[in-house]
Amino acid sequence: MSLPQKNNKVDQENYSLYPKRLKIQISMVFFIVLAFYFYSLSETNARFLELFMNLDVIINKLASMFPPNWDYIPYAIDPLIETIQIAVVASTFAIIICIPLSLLSANTIVRNKYVYQFFRTVMNILRTIPDILLAIIFVSLFGIGILPGILALTVFSLGLLAKLLSETIETIDPRQLEAIHSTGGNIIQVIWYGVVPQVLPQFISYGLYVFELNVRASIVLGFVGAGGIGSIIDTELNFLQYQNVMAILVLLLIAVIIIETVSNMLRRRVV
């Protein structure tokens, strides 16, 4: 009877030591992160105290945006439609181009490691370039307008969509691919009958997600001359027409809510 009591005592000691050790590790990580945070504040000269001391200026600026100038909304409808059109076209181009790129970036399809690494590198390069930088580059090449916005969003969303889809392809069941290949199926048949049925729901979900991102991103790109509703927001801000800006923001909020609602409904149906 004494042996089980001793074992129970040892088990209780081990149980009590583990949470204490874990707490020490968590505390060390917390203090390291906190020290890095204060170091970053000192190196960047970020003065949050001044922000709180000037809250009256921020409040007055926000108060100047109310009430919104509802009469300006009809002038913002066409730029909003243009923004959605930019997102639709860019998302469509990205979805089409990402299909071969994601297949060539998946090790379940491409067995040659050099080809695989090359297209993975191309995909990673595309993802590392910010959309605003792409817009500035294309505006400098093609001038102000819709085309630079479409090209910038296409390149930006292509890298993201190809990354998500290639990782999904790499996690599919390879036995289906081997079964089709062993019965004499070529690479096109392997992809069509083995890959597509397994990744199609996720592919549609990723496409809708990228479209939502492009709607928001196209608004920001308008500030650098890439077309859309961001251009008129920039113009109204420069002329200090804050009530017009507030009306545009309300219109944008309604549009984004509608787009997200429809996108979520479609995503739930296919996933």
N, C-alpha and C positions, 0 to 999 in steps of 0.2 A: 504493500500500500504506500510505502514511503517513496518508491521510485516514480509512480505517476505524479505524486505531489511535486517532486523535484522537477520533472519535465514540464509540468504546468507552470511552475515558477520561472523556469528558463524561457518558456514561450511568452509569458507576460513581460519579461524583461526585454526580449527581442522586439515585442510589439510596441513597447513604450519607447525603445531607442529609435526605431525607424521614423516615426513622425517628428521627433526632435531633430534628427539629422536632416530630414527634409525641410523643416522650418529654417534651419541654419542656411541651407543651400538657397532657399527662396529669398531669405533676407540678404544674403551676399549678392545675389543677382539684382535685387531691388536697389541696394545701395550703389552698385556699379552703374546701373542705368541712371540713377538719380545724379551721381557724380558726372556722368557723361552729359546729362541734360544741362546742368549748371555750367559745365565747361563750354558746351555749345552756345549757351546764352552769352557767356562772356566773350567768346571769340567772334560772334556775329553782332555784338553790340545791340542786341535786342532789348529794348526798354519797355517792358509791359507796364511799368508804373506810369509812364507818360501817357499810355493809352487810357488808363483809368482816370488820369487827371484831366484828360480832354474829352471826357464822355459827353459834356454839354455840347461840344461842337458836333459830335457824331449824332446826338439826339436831334439837334437843330437841322442837320442835313437830312436825316430821315423824315423829320416832320415836314420839310419842304416838299417831299414827294407826295404828300396827301393834301386834298383828295386827288385821286388819279384823274387825268383828263380823258374821260371816256370818249370824247369826240375824236380823239386821235386814233382810236382802235381801227376804224376802216382803212386808215393809211398803213397800218401794220399787217393787214391780212395778207396782201400779196407777198411781202418779204417773208412772212411766216410760211406760206405755201412754198416759196422758193427754198427755204431752209429744209422743209420736209422732202422736197424733190431732190435736193443735194444729197440728203441722207439715203433716200431710196436708191438713187443711181449708184452712189458710192458703195452701198451695202451689196447691191446686185453684182457689181463688178468684182468686189472682194470675194463674194460667195462663189462666183464662177471660177475665178483664178485660183482660189485656195484649194479646190478639189485636186488638181494634179500636184500642187505644191505639197499638200498634206500627205498625199499618197507617197510621194518621193521622199518625204521626211519621216516615214514610219518604217521601223526596222522589221515589221511583220510582212511588208510588201517588198522592200528593197533589201537585197542580201549583200550587195556590194557596199562595203563600209565607206569607201571614198565618195561614192554618189550620195550615200546617206548623210555623211558629215558635211558635204558641200551644201546640200539643200537645207540641212539644219542650221548651218551658219548663215545662209541667206535669210532664213526665217528669223533668226535671232537679231540680225542686223536691222531688219524691217521693224522689229518690235522695239528696238532701242532708240529710234528716232522719234521725238515728240511730234504730235500732230501740228502744233503751232509752228514748229520749225519747218516742217514740210510745207505748210501753207505759205510761210514767208519765202521759201525757196521757189515754189511754183508761181507765186505772185510776181517775183522778180523775173521769172522766165517768160510768163505768159500774160502778165499784166493783171489789173484788178478785174474781178468778175467771178462767175460761177465755176469756170473750168479749174482754176487753182484749188478751190475748195473740194471739188469732186476728186481730183487727183490726190490731194493730201489725205482725205479720208479713206480713199481706196487703199493707198499704200499702208496707212496706219492700221486700218481694220483688217487688212490682209494678213499682216504678221500675227495679230492676235487670234484671228479665226483659224489660221493654219496651225498655230500652236495648239489650240484646244482640240481641233479635229485630229491632228496627227497623234496626240497623246491618247485620244479615244480609240483610234485605229490600233494603236499598240497594245491596248488592253482587251481586244476582242478575243473570242475563242479561236485559236489557230487550228483546231481540229476540223472545223468546217472548211477552212481554206485547203487543208491537206486532203480532205475527202474529195473536193471538187478537182483539185490538181491530179490526184491519183486516178481519177476516172477519165483523164484526158482533157480536162478543161484548160484553156489558155489563160493568160494573165487577165484579159478583159472579162472572161467568164468568172474567174476567181473573184475579181473585184465586184462584179455586178451581182452575183449570187451569194458570195460569202461575206463581203465587207459591207455593202450597202444596206442589207436588211438589219445588220447589227448596229450600225452607227446612224441610221437615218433619223430616228427621233432626237438624238443628241445634236445632230447637225442642224435640224430645223430650230431647235432651242437656241443653239449658239448663234444662228443667223438672226433670230429675233432680238437676242441680247445685243449683238453688234449694231443692229439698226437703232436700238434705243440709245446706245452710246454715241452713234453718229449724229443723231438729232441734237444731243446736248453739245457735242464737239463742234458741229457746224455753226452754232450760235457764237461760240468763242472765236472761231476762225473768221467770222465777219469783221472782227475788230482789226484785222490786218489786211482787209480788202478782199477776202475770199468769198464775198457774196452772202446773201441771206439776211436774216433779221438782225444779226449782230452789227451790221453796217449802220442801220438806222439808230440802234442803241448808242453806238459810238458817236454818231452825229448829234443826237439829242443831248448826250452828256457834254459834248464840247460846247453846245449852245446853252448849257445850264437849264435845260427844259426837263426838270426832274419829275414833274407831274406826267409828262408824256412817257418818260421812262417807266414810271410806275404802272401806267396803263399797259405798256408793252409787256412788263413782267407778269402782270395778272393774266394777260392773254397767253403768254408762254406757259404759265403754270397750268392753265386749263388744258392746253394742247398736250403737254407732257403727261398729265394725269390720264387723258383719253388714250394716248398712245400706249402707255404702260398697262392700262386696263385691258385693252384689246390684245396686246402682246401676251399678257399673262393668261388670258383666256385661251389663246391659240396654243401657248406652251403647255397648258394643262391637258389639252386635247391630244397632243402628239407625244407627250413624254409619259 
